[in-house]
């Protein structure tokens, strides 16, 4: 399989939106509006399958929250492409960009702690995270009864 991880482009927004909506309807992640995705396009990496007409197969964002911390969010891989290390490659791209930008603390709110644990993320109490990150939580249908697991990685 010939996979390419690259920064997202305007042409990717509707596919990112569709994929996040699919998992959002399953309550596996927070869906994002088209407006949010256009606003935050620079946060996203995407994966495409070069052997399948450059088909879009996954996305992940690294969102800067404050001067010293970023969040990896909106990690989603098309169901038929799961188990092919695409999520790992997308997270690696986000972590690499964090280091390039001089950000050495990255957190996630996740239902997949074992996956993120494989990168060295450790579980934390969500109250340890800056209050600024809770703006997105207000949009979540599960707020204030969040059942996601907070995890932090120091690079």
C-alpha positions in Angstrom: 0.0 0.0 0.0 1.4 3.4 -1.0 0.2 5.9 1.6 1.0 9.6 1.6 0.7 11.7 4.8 0.5 15.4 4.0 -1.0 18.7 5.2 -4.6 19.1 4.4 -5.8 21.3 1.6 -9.1 23.1 1.0 -10.2 20.3 -1.3 -10.0 17.9 1.6 -12.4 19.7 3.9 -15.6 18.0 2.8 -14.1 14.6 3.1 -12.7 15.4 6.5 -16.2 16.7 7.5 -17.9 13.5 6.2 -15.5 11.2 8.0 -15.7 13.1 11.3 -19.5 13.2 11.0 -19.5 9.4 10.5 -17.6 8.8 13.8 -19.5 11.6 15.5 -22.8 9.9 14.9 -21.3 6.8 16.6 -20.3 9.0 19.6 -16.6 8.1 19.0 -15.4 11.7 18.5 -16.6 15.3 18.4 -17.9 16.1 14.9 -16.8 19.5 13.5 -18.8 21.9 11.4 -17.6 22.9 7.9 -17.0 26.3 9.3 -14.7 25.0 12.0 -12.8 22.8 9.5 -12.2 25.7 7.2 -11.0 27.8 10.2 -8.7 25.1 11.5 -7.6 23.5 8.2 -3.9 24.2 9.0 -4.2 22.0 12.0 -4.9 18.9 9.9 -2.9 16.2 8.3 -4.5 13.8 5.9 -3.6 10.4 4.5 -4.3 9.4 1.0 -3.9 6.0 -0.8 -1.8 6.7 -3.8 -2.6 3.2 -5.2 -6.3 4.0 -5.2 -6.5 7.2 -7.2 -5.1 9.2 -4.2 -8.2 8.3 -2.2 -8.7 10.2 1.1 -8.5 7.6 3.9 -7.9 9.5 7.1 -7.3 12.7 9.0 -5.9 14.0 12.3 -5.4 17.5 13.7 -2.8 19.0 16.0 -4.3 22.1 17.6 -2.2 24.6 19.5 -4.0 25.5 22.7 -1.5 27.7 24.5 2.2 28.6 24.4 3.3 25.2 25.7 0.6 22.7 25.0 -1.2 21.3 22.0 -4.0 18.8 21.5 -4.2 15.9 19.0 -7.8 15.6 18.0 -10.2 14.5 15.2 -8.2 11.3 14.5 -10.3 9.3 12.1 -9.5 6.6 9.5 -12.0 5.2 7.0 -13.3 1.9 8.3 -11.9 -0.2 5.5 -8.4 1.2 6.1 -8.2 0.5 9.8 -5.5 -1.8 11.0 -3.0 -0.5 8.5 -1.0 1.9 10.8 -2.6 5.0 9.2 -3.6 6.4 12.6 -0.1 5.8 13.9 1.3 7.7 10.9 -1.1 10.6 11.3 -0.3 10.9 15.0 3.5 10.7 14.3 3.1 13.6 11.8 1.3 15.7 14.4 3.9 14.9 17.1 6.7 15.8 14.7 5.0 19.1 13.9 4.6 19.9 17.6 8.4 19.4 18.1 9.1 21.5 15.0 7.0 24.3 16.5 8.7 24.0 19.9 5.7 22.5 21.7 6.7 19.7 24.0 3.4 18.8 25.8 0.6 17.2 23.8 -2.6 15.9 25.2 -5.6 13.9 23.9 -9.1 13.3 25.1 -9.8 9.8 23.9 -11.8 6.5 24.0 -8.7 4.7 22.9 -6.1 4.9 25.7 -4.2 1.8 24.6 -3.6 3.3 21.2 -2.2 6.6 22.6 -0.4 4.8 25.4 1.7 3.1 22.7 3.2 6.6 21.9 4.0 7.2 25.6 0.9 9.2 26.5 0.0 8.7 30.2 -3.4 9.1 31.8 -4.1 12.3 33.6 -7.0 13.9 35.4 -8.7 16.2 32.8 -8.8 19.0 35.5 -5.0 19.3 34.9 -5.6 20.7 31.4 -5.8 24.4 30.8 -9.3 25.9 31.0 -8.9 27.2 27.5 -9.4 23.7 26.1 -12.9 23.4 27.5 -14.4 25.8 24.8 -14.7 22.8 22.5 -16.2 20.7 25.3 -19.1 23.1 25.5 -20.1 21.9 22.0 -20.1 18.3 22.9 -23.5 16.5 23.5 -21.8 14.7 26.5 -20.8 17.9 28.3 -20.6 18.2 31.3 -20.6 14.4 31.7 -17.5 13.7 29.6 -16.4 10.1 29.5 -13.3 10.5 27.5 -9.9 9.7 29.0 -7.4 12.5 29.3 -3.8 11.6 28.4 -0.6 13.7 28.2 2.7 13.2 26.4 5.8 15.2 27.2 8.1 15.1 24.2 
